[in-house]
Amino acid sequence: MKAIIEKIETANKAIGVVASWCALAMMLFQMIAVLLRYVFSYGLITFQEAVVYCHAILFMLGAAYVLQLNEHVRVDVIYANLGRTTRRRIDIIALVFFVLPVAAVIAWFGLPYVARSWATLEASRQSGGIPAIFLLKTTIVVFAMSVGLQAICTAARLFNNDADRPWQPAGSDDTENHG
């Protein structure tokens, strides 16, 4: 079981690191689009769509890695002041009863949506746009699968109180460096 968790987490980390490069690509595409538009009075739909693609890829494919690092957005008024055991229990419940069902629903509704896009090799409706909307839509399914698998891995680690890798809220006093 531990080997499977390690493989899933390694894959999610690799996907997350690759997705993080989309931030740089997004900035470069946006800079080029602005220069072309305002300096040369020439607009290219390709660069404008590339910004949207990079933004979507960054968030969709980076989500599982962010969950793995426990760096996701958390609104906590009470959580940070709770003991480690109580936080573990809350995290397990949240992962099993909230994150997993949401990932399953996204996958359930996303698969036919993505399949239709692949069946027609859906492309941009804009002249000169990126002819790969079907690839962009595929990130929906990858997102659901990677987040769902990461939720299972994290819940298993929490349930087993995995001493090799304690999972703590980011910035808490007893957080160990997990980077």
Order of alpha helices (4+ residues) and beta strands (2+ residues): alpha-alpha-alpha-alpha-alpha
